[in-house]
């Protein structure tokens, strides 16, 4: 179905899921996202459109992102499409004895020694980030996210959506925390990913602002 260029609240959703690529036997990270994409595209490119779901590179080579190709209004259809793509990716990764691994952070990866930045198409942005922040860290190289993108049509819809999101954000770690172990040790925090993430850009804090943003009533 063709979507209008601009859509209203809850008329469509964009979903992005990030997965680690790991060895099937040891669960050690495998930096082969570029090889996975090349298997489908024939060249080292960053995006492979596979119907409703697109496969994309991320900052590091052991992470692959799958995302809705365009805004979708049917979560059930998206769920099925994502599940089929996970199966398909695992089928391709079996060639390297690898598979996808979910969760928010790898429990025993050493990002200082195991991180490999994406070196191909559009890698100039990653190179700059790496020079500024040194992306060999748990808040950068060892971090997986789920994104839910929500539309708004105008300032009125933006104000309502932003206010609602601010109420929900503090609840998400309690509902979705999945990184209690880092460097092979229990950290004492169920959402260690967020602990690292909220400080990983502290050198230039204006990039991200607060984890729970301030109240805003206009997209301008």
N, C-alpha and C positions, 0 to 999 in steps of 0.2 A: 504494500500500500504506500502511495506517495504521501509524504508528510509536507504540510505547509512550511514555508520558510521560517515563520515564527509561530510558536505554539504556546498555549496557556499552561498554567499550573496543572501538573499531573496528566497532561495529554500525551506525554512521552517521557521516557527515561533512558539515560545512558548508564550502562554498567561496565565497570572495568575490574578485572580480577588478575592479580599478579601471582605467579607460581615460581617456585624454585625448580631448577632442573638438577636432579641428584642421581647418583649411582643406585641401581636397584638393589645391590647387595650391601653396600656400606652406608648409604645415604649421604656420602660426601658430595659436595656441590660439583657440578660438571659445567664448565663454561662453554656451552655449545649452542646457545640460542641462535647464533648466526648460521651455524650448520643446519639447524632445524629449519630456519626460514629459507635457506638456500635450497634445501631439499624440495621445497614447494615452488620457489620462484625461479630457480636456476641461477640466480646471482645473489650477492650479499646485499639485499635490500631490507628495509625496516618494517614493511607492512605486507601482510598477505590476507586479502579479503576472501573469506570462505563463507559466503552467504550472509546470514545474520550476524556472524561473528568474525572479527578480524584479529589475526595474530600480530603482535608488535614486539619490537625490541624494547629493552629498558636500559637503565644506566649501566648495568653490568651484564656480563655474558652468561651468567648462570640463572638469570631471571627472564621469563617470558610473560608477556601480558596478553590476555584475551579480553576483547571488549566488543560491545555491540557496535556493529558497523554504522548504524544510524539510530536516532531515537526510536524506541519501541514502546508501545502502550500495553503490550501483553506480556506480563511477567512469566506466565506459564510457558509461552512459546520461547522466551529467552532462556528460561531454566533448561528446557529440553535442548536448545541449541548449544548452550554452554556445555552441558553434559556430553553431547555428541562430539564436540570439539576436543574436550579433555580426552575422551577415548581415542580420537584420531591422533592427537599429539602424542599420547603415550604409545600408540602403535608405531609412529615414526621414530620416537626416541628409543624404542626397543633395539633399533639397529646399533645403538651405542651402549646397550645395557643400561639405559637411563629411563627416568620417569619423572612425572611432575610430583611435587610435594607442596601441599598447602601450608597454612599457618603463617603467623605474622613475622617470624624471624627464625633462622636456622639455629637449632639448640647448641651446636658445637662447631660451627664454621669459624675460622679465624680470618676475619676480613682483611687484616693487615698483610697476610701472605697469600690469600686465595682470591682476592678481588681482581677481576680483569674488566676494564672499562670497554664498552661497545666501541669498536674501532672503525666502523663502516659509515654508511650513509648518515648525514646530519650529526656526526659525532662532535662537531665543533662546540656545540652547547655543553656537552658532557665534559669536554676537555677544559673549558673555562671553569665550570663548576669544580672540577677536580683540582685545578690550579688554585682556586680561591679557598676551597674548604677541605681539600684532601679527602676524597670520598672513600678512602679505605677505612671504614668504620661501621659500627653496628647501626647507626642512624642513617647510613647511606647505602653501603653495599649489602648489608645484611638486614633487609627490611622489605616486607611485602605488604601491599595495601589492597583494600577493596574500595572502589569509588562508586558512589551513586550520584549521578549528575541529574539535577532537577531544573526544569525550565521556568522562566517567568516572562510574561509578555510586556509588562510596563512597571513603573515605579511602585504602583499600588500592590501588584502581585509580588514584586521583589521584597517590599517591606514585610508582608505577611509571611513569605517563605523564610526570610532571614530570621525573623523573630521565632518562628517555629523550630528552625534548625538549632538556634542557640539553646532552646529548651531540651532538645533531644541529645545534643552532643555530649553532655556530661554522663548520660546513661550508657553510651555505646561501649566504653571500656568494660563496664560491668557485664554487658551482654555478650561481648565479642572478644574479650581478652584471650590471647592464645600464645603468649610468649613468656612463660614463667622461667625458662631456662636459657641462659646465654653463656657462651664459653664453657659449656658442659656443667654449669653450676646453677642451682636455683638462686634467683636474684632477690626473692622476697616480694617481687611485684608480679602480678599476673599479666600485666600489659607492659613488659619491659620495652617493647617496641616504641610505645608512646613516650616513655621516659627518655629514650635517646632522641626520638624525633623532635621533641619540643625544644631541644637545645642544639640540634645539629647545624643550624644556620645562625647561631648566636653571634657570629662575627658580623653579620649584616642582618640584625633582627627585623628590619622593616620589610624584608622579603616575605615573611610569614605572619608577623604579628603574634597575637596570643592564640593558644589552642582553642579557647572559647572566644570568638571575636566580639568586639564591642558592638553595641546596638547601632544599626545603620538603617535609615529610612528611605534612602534613594540610591539607586545604582550609580548615580553621578557623584 
